[in-house]
Amino acid sequence: MKFSLAINMERMSPDIDMRDVARHTLEMVQMADEAGFEIAWAAEHHAIEMTIAPGPFQMLAWWGAHTDKIRLGTAVAVAPYWHPIKLAGEAGMLDLVTGGRLELGLGCGAYQREFNRMARGVKAQEAVPYMLEMLPVLKKLWAGDYEHNGTYWSFPKSTACPKPLQSPHPPVWVAARNPVSFDWAVANGCNIMTWALSRPMSEVELYKQRFEDAVSRAPAGTKRPRLLTMRYTAVYAKPEQWEIPIRAVQRQGAQFENLFRELGSVDNGFPEQIDLASLQHRAEYDPEMLRTNLMFGTPDEVIAKLDQYAALGFENFLYCASYGLPMAEQKKSLKLFIDEVMPAFRADSRRKRSAA
């Protein structure tokens, strides 16, 4: 199993020094690089402190300058916020300066509050067509001169400058949930990211089945893409420490639901925490639900949970560190994951465990 890290600069209160946040984020990526994580992923969000990510390529270039091998991914560049020529060029530049380490995650966004500010009020649920138009345009700009007259963008003959080092272009990933998005990703040569939020293992199984169904429907000769799944992750030494990440998820979730549905205010970049009990899906924030479904536990408990993913055929797991967990706890968790969880998923260790 290969492991990736999703990490954002996040400030949950104004008394946290932004310089400490930035330094912490880089140090987490450096830990992952030294431990053999495959990819470090940076998000794109605007005007909110809980996910400070206005320029994913700027963040990735910084990480790339201070790491050696780890690949660098956007999770995700939000298509409605970009012009294709700019996105193609930014991606090419990042690939150039990092020696060909870019993994381009492309998506359609999530927060209506952001769409009202970054995409002229486009409705979040109407953003998918932007991504569908964007991807083939990027590929053509990376290939050479191209003129485009589309629904959302039109421009005279242009090309990406610089072009990516990777040929024909960096690997492209898209977030998928419904069967149509899985089919589109497979047909367009995209790897797939999934995120079951705090929902039960049955949701993970559903996404895996949709992936396999999409692959089976693809024309003969279609390359099988990669499938990556993400969970909030916390590894702790003692079982009684389980409440620390649970409280963090609940707090961040109260802000996430505000932004996702515009249910409250945002003061100087800090979203108001809404009452989770008011949500129809409030059961997803129940402590036991979170403890069971998220990648929370002692090293042995996390290994057992990851074994379930391996049994389903998942070969790529995305460790999400950013959900408001205090920075010191984030580092403790990542160190335990590196020292005590990852060794169990090396090929030789898995063979021994399977034999036992």
C-alpha positions in Angstrom: 0.0 0.0 0.0 1.2 3.5 -0.9 0.6 6.4 1.4 0.0 10.1 0.7 -0.4 13.1 3.0 -3.0 15.9 2.7 -1.9 18.9 4.8 -3.1 22.5 4.8 -2.1 25.6 6.6 -5.0 26.1 9.0 -5.6 28.5 11.8 -8.5 27.7 14.1 -8.2 30.9 16.2 -6.6 34.3 15.7 -4.1 33.8 18.6 -2.1 31.2 16.5 0.9 32.7 14.8 0.7 32.3 11.0 4.5 31.8 10.9 4.2 28.8 13.2 1.4 27.3 11.0 3.5 27.7 7.9 6.6 26.1 9.5 4.6 23.2 10.9 3.0 22.4 7.5 6.4 22.2 5.8 7.8 20.1 8.6 5.0 17.6 8.2 5.7 17.3 4.5 9.4 16.8 5.2 8.6 14.1 7.7 6.4 12.4 5.0 9.2 12.8 2.4 11.8 11.1 4.7 9.4 8.3 5.5 8.6 7.4 1.9 5.2 8.9 1.5 4.4 9.0 -2.2 2.5 12.3 -2.6 1.9 15.5 -0.6 -1.4 17.2 -1.5 -2.3 20.9 -1.1 -5.8 22.2 -1.5 -7.2 25.4 -3.0 -9.4 27.6 -0.8 -9.9 31.3 -0.5 -10.6 33.8 2.3 -10.9 31.3 5.1 -8.4 30.7 7.9 -9.3 27.0 8.5 -7.8 26.2 5.1 -5.3 28.8 4.0 -4.6 27.7 0.4 -5.0 30.6 -2.1 -2.3 29.3 -4.4 -1.7 25.5 -4.4 1.2 25.8 -6.9 2.9 28.3 -4.7 2.6 26.0 -1.7 3.8 23.0 -3.7 6.8 24.9 -5.1 7.8 25.8 -1.5 7.5 22.2 -0.4 9.3 21.0 -3.5 12.3 23.3 -2.7 12.7 21.7 0.7 12.1 18.0 -0.1 13.8 15.4 -2.2 11.5 12.7 -3.6 7.9 13.2 -2.5 5.5 14.0 -5.4 3.4 17.2 -5.2 -0.3 17.2 -5.8 -3.2 19.8 -6.1 -6.2 18.5 -4.3 -7.7 20.2 -6.0 -7.3 23.1 -8.5 -10.9 24.3 -8.7 -11.7 24.6 -12.4 -14.3 27.5 -12.2 -11.7 29.7 -10.5 -9.1 29.4 -13.3 -8.5 30.4 -16.9 -7.2 27.4 -18.8 -4.1 29.2 -20.1 -3.1 30.2 -16.6 -3.8 26.8 -15.1 -1.8 25.1 -17.8 1.1 27.4 -17.4 1.1 27.2 -13.6 1.1 23.4 -13.7 3.9 23.4 -16.3 6.0 25.8 -14.1 5.5 23.7 -11.0 6.4 20.5 -12.9 9.5 22.2 -14.2 10.9 23.6 -11.0 10.3 20.4 -9.0 11.9 18.1 -11.6 8.7 16.5 -12.8 6.9 15.8 -9.5 3.5 17.3 -10.2 0.3 15.3 -9.7 -2.6 17.6 -11.0 -5.8 17.1 -9.1 -8.7 18.9 -10.9 -12.1 19.5 -9.3 -15.2 21.6 -9.3 -15.2 23.1 -5.8 -17.3 22.7 -2.8 -18.1 25.9 -0.8 -20.9 28.2 -2.2 -19.3 31.0 -0.2 -16.2 30.7 -2.4 -18.2 30.5 -5.6 -19.9 33.8 -4.7 -16.5 35.4 -4.5 -14.3 33.5 -7.0 -16.7 32.4 -9.7 -19.2 35.2 -10.2 -21.8 33.4 -8.0 -21.9 30.2 -10.0 -23.9 27.6 -8.1 -21.7 24.9 -6.6 -23.9 22.2 -7.9 -23.6 23.6 -11.4 -19.7 23.6 -11.5 -19.0 20.1 -12.9 -19.3 21.2 -16.6 -16.4 23.7 -16.0 -14.2 20.8 -15.0 -15.4 18.7 -18.0 -14.5 21.5 -20.4 -11.2 22.4 -18.6 -9.5 19.0 -18.8 -9.3 18.5 -22.6 -8.3 22.2 -23.0 -5.3 21.7 -20.6 -4.1 18.6 -22.5 -4.2 20.5 -25.8 -2.4 23.5 -24.4 0.3 21.3 -23.0 0.6 19.6 -26.4 1.1 22.9 -28.5 -0.8 25.7 -30.1 -4.6 25.5 -29.6 -7.5 27.8 -30.2 -10.6 27.3 -28.0 -14.2 28.4 -28.4 -16.2 26.8 -25.6 -19.1 27.3 -23.3 -17.1 28.8 -20.5 -13.8 30.0 -22.1 -12.8 31.2 -25.5 -9.3 32.4 -26.6 -7.2 32.7 -29.7 -4.4 30.3 -30.6 -2.2 29.8 -27.5 0.0 27.3 -25.8 1.2 26.5 -22.3 4.4 28.2 -21.3 6.3 26.5 -19.8 5.2 23.0 -20.7 5.5 20.2 -18.1 8.5 18.0 -18.0 6.4 14.9 -17.7 5.3 13.6 -21.1 2.7 13.8 -22.4 1.6 15.7 -19.2 1.5 15.2 -15.4 -0.8 12.5 -14.0 -4.4 14.0 -13.6 -6.7 13.1 -10.7 -10.3 14.0 -10.2 -12.6 13.6 -7.2 -15.4 11.2 -8.0 -18.5 10.2 -6.1 -21.4 9.3 -8.5 -21.2 6.6 -11.2 -21.2 9.2 -14.0 -18.1 10.9 -12.6 -16.3 7.6 -12.3 -17.1 6.7 -15.9 -15.9 10.1 -17.1 -12.7 9.9 -15.2 -11.8 6.4 -16.6 -12.7 7.4 -20.1 -10.5 10.5 -19.9 -7.4 8.8 -18.5 -7.8 10.3 -15.0 -6.9 8.7 -11.7 -9.6 8.9 -9.1 -9.8 10.3 -5.5 -12.6 9.3 -3.2 -13.5 10.6 0.3 -16.2 8.9 2.4 -16.3 11.8 4.9 -17.3 10.3 8.3 -19.6 7.7 6.7 -19.3 4.0 7.4 -17.2 1.5 5.6 -20.1 0.7 3.3 -19.5 4.1 1.6 -15.9 3.1 0.9 -17.1 -0.2 -0.5 -19.6 1.6 -2.7 -16.9 3.8 -4.2 -14.7 0.8 -4.8 -17.5 -1.0 -6.6 -18.3 2.1 -8.7 -14.7 2.3 -9.7 -14.6 -1.4 -10.8 -17.9 -1.0 -12.6 -16.5 2.0 -14.5 -13.3 0.1 -15.4 -15.4 -2.8 -16.7 -17.5 -0.6 -18.9 -14.5 1.1 -20.5 -13.5 0.1 -24.0 -11.0 -2.6 -24.4 -7.5 -1.3 -24.0 -8.4 1.5 -21.7 -5.6 2.0 -19.1 -6.7 1.1 -15.6 -6.4 4.3 -13.5 -5.3 4.5 -9.9 -7.8 4.8 -7.0 -7.0 6.8 -3.9 -9.2 7.1 -0.8 -8.9 9.6 2.0 -9.8 9.6 5.7 -9.1 12.0 8.5 -6.3 10.2 10.4 -5.0 10.3 14.0 -2.8 7.7 15.7 -2.4 8.0 19.4 -0.4 6.0 21.9 -3.1 5.4 24.5 -6.8 4.4 23.9 -8.1 7.1 26.2 -6.7 9.8 23.9 -9.5 9.1 21.4 -11.5 12.2 22.3 -8.8 14.7 21.1 -9.2 14.1 17.4 -13.0 13.6 17.8 -13.3 17.1 19.3 -11.2 18.5 16.5 -13.4 17.0 13.8 -16.6 18.2 15.4 -15.3 21.7 15.7 -14.0 21.8 12.1 -17.1 20.1 10.9 -19.3 22.8 12.4 -17.3 25.3 10.3 -17.3 23.1 7.2 -21.0 22.8 7.2 -21.4 26.5 7.6 -19.2 27.1 4.5 -20.7 24.3 2.5 -24.3 25.5 2.9 -23.7 29.1 4.0 -25.5 28.6 7.3 -23.6 31.1 9.3 -21.2 34.1 9.2 -17.5 34.4 8.6 -15.7 36.9 10.7 -12.3 38.1 9.4 -11.7 34.7 7.8 -12.9 32.6 10.7 -16.2 30.7 10.0 -18.9 30.6 12.7 -19.4 27.1 14.2 -23.0 26.1 13.5 -25.0 23.7 15.8 -24.3 20.2 14.4 -27.4 19.0 16.2 -29.5 21.1 13.7 -28.3 19.0 10.7 -30.3 16.3 9.1 -27.1 14.2 8.9 -26.0 15.1 12.4 -25.4 11.3 13.1 -22.3 11.6 11.0 -20.8 13.8 13.8 -21.7 11.4 16.6 -18.5 10.6 18.6 -18.8 6.9 18.2 -19.6 7.2 14.5 -16.4 9.3 14.1 -14.3 7.0 16.2 -15.4 3.9 14.2 -15.3 5.3 10.7 -12.3 7.6 10.7 -8.7 6.4 10.7 -8.4 7.1 14.4 -6.9 4.7 16.9 -3.8 3.2 18.5 -1.2 1.8 16.0 -2.8 -1.6 16.2 -6.3 -0.3 15.7 -5.2 1.8 12.7 -3.4 -1.2 11.2 -6.6 -3.2 11.6 -8.7 -0.5 9.9 -6.2 -0.2 7.0 -6.3 -4.0 6.6 -10.0 -3.6 5.7 -9.0 -1.2 2.9 -6.3 -3.5 1.7 -8.8 -6.4 1.7 -11.0 -4.4 -0.6 -8.2 -3.9 -3.0 -7.2 -0.3 -2.2 -3.5 0.2 -2.9 -3.4 4.0 -2.2 -4.4 5.6 1.1 -4.5 9.4 1.7 -3.7 10.4 5.3 -5.6 13.6 5.9 -3.9 15.5 8.8 -5.9 18.8 8.5 -9.1 19.0 10.4 -8.2 21.3 13.3 -6.1 18.9 15.3 -3.5 20.9 17.4 -0.2 21.0 15.6 1.7 19.1 18.3 -0.9 16.3 18.1 -0.6 16.2 14.3 3.2 15.6 14.6 2.8 12.9 17.3 0.2 11.2 15.1 2.3 11.3 11.9 5.4 10.0 13.8 3.4 7.0 15.2 2.0 6.3 11.8 5.5 6.4 10.2 7.1 4.3 13.0 4.5 1.8 13.9 1.8 1.6 11.1 3.6 2.0 7.8 6.0 -0.9 8.5 3.1 -3.3 8.7 2.2 -2.5 5.1 5.5 -3.2 3.5 5.3 -6.2 1.2 7.4 -8.5 3.4 5.5 -7.6 6.5 2.1 -8.3 4.8 3.2 -11.7 3.6 4.2 -12.6 7.1 1.0 -11.4 8.6 -1.1 -13.1 5.9 0.8 -16.4 6.6 0.1 -16.0 10.3 
